[in-house]
Amino acid sequence: MMRTNWTDAASSIFVLAAVGVYLSGLDSTAAFGLSDRQSAAVVFGLGVAACTAARSYLAGVYGAGPGRRAPLAYLVLVTGIGAVALVAGIIAVIGGGSGAMATLVAAIVAMWMLASARHLGWIAAPRRLRRDEEATSSPHP
């Protein structure tokens, strides 16, 4: 089981702020006096901040750091959602579309939920094999 730490709290604050900006702009008034495109840029920036707050976690997930690498299905899912968030964010910032903004926020929340579930141990991480373990477990020298 993995533990949560201060980066999880920081990511959570950024995600909650992004959701807050989005929800405040749902009524007919602009969010905090911002235009739709400006709100999208703020939400996009908060989503990026949430991801970079856990950059050491990302290194471990993608196998660049020490520890256990995430399951392949998890990697594919999170990477796909991240790509959707990137495209939706660009469209929302350039065009100011409400559909793109909703997609961006949903993708940010989905990635945060998946990362939180993995940190809490709800998504199992396979054991990472070291070269010496692979050599000793091989039946043929």
N, C-alpha and C positions, 0 to 999 in steps of 0.2 A: 504494500500500500504506500502510495506517495503521500507527501504532506503538502499542505498549502503554505504559502509564505507571503511576504509583503508584496511580491510581484502580482500574486493573485488578487490581493486587495486593490492594488493600483489599477490592474486591468478591469476589475469590477467597477471601480469608480468611473473610469473612462467610458465603459459600456453604458452604465446608468446615465451618465451625462449625455451620451449620444442619443439614448432613448428619450431622455427629457427634452432635448432640443427638437427631436422629431415630433414628439407628442404635443409640444407647445405650439408647433406650426400646423397642426391638423385643423384647427378651427380657421375661420376666415381671416384672422389676423396673422401677421408674420411672426415667426418665432423670435422673441427678444428684439423685435424691430429689424430683423434680417430678412432679406429677400429669400426666395426659394433656393436660388443658386448659392447664396451665402450660407444658408442653413445646411445645404448639402455639403459644402466645403468644410464647415465646422464638424458635421457628423463624420465625414470621411476622415478628417484629421484626428478626431477622437478614436475612430476605429484603428487607424494606424498606430496611435499612441498606445492603445490597449494591446496591440500585437507586439510592439517593441518593448513594452514594459516587461514582457516575458521572453526576451530574446534568448536568454540562456536556456529556457525551457524549449524554445524552438530548435536550438542547436541539438538538444538531446532527442527531440522527436524525429528530426530528420537524420539522425545518426552522425552529426558532426561533433558531438560532445560526448562526455562520459555518461555512463548509465544505460538504461534500457531504451531501445528504439521502439517506437510505437508500431502496432500491427499495420501491415500494408493497407488493409481496408480503411483504417483510420486515416492514414496518410493520404490516400486517394480522396476520401470524403472531405477532409479539411482543406486540402489543396484545391479541390473543385469549388468548394464554397468560397474560398479566398479569391479564386479567379472570378466568380460571380460577383463578389463584393467589389473587386477592382473595376470590372466593367460597369456595374451599376453605379458606382461612385463617380466614374468619369462621365457617364451619361447624365447623372443627376447634377453634377457641377456645371457641365457645359450647357445642358438643355433645361435644367430645373424641373424635370418631370417628377410628378408625385409617385408614379409607379416605380421609377428607378430609385427614388428615395426610400420607398417602402422596402424594396428588394435589398438595398444597401443595409438598412437597419436590421432586417430579418437575418441577413447573412452574418452581420457582426454579432448579433445575439446567438445565432447558431454556433458560430466558432467559439464564442466564449463559453457556451453551455458544454460543448464537447471537450474543450480544454479543462473546464472545471470537473467534469465527470472523470476525465483521465487522471487529474491530480488527486481526486478523492479515491481513486482505485476502483472505480466502477467500470473502467475499460482496462482490461488486462494488457500488460506490456510483456511481450515475450522476452525471455532471457537472451541477452546478447552474448554470442559465443566469441571467445577470444581464440586466437590462433593455436595456443597451446592446448586448449580444451578440444578444439577440432582434431588436432593431431592425436591426442590420447583416445578420443572416442572412435577413431577410424579403425575398422577391422584389419585393413591392409596397410602395412608400412610404406 
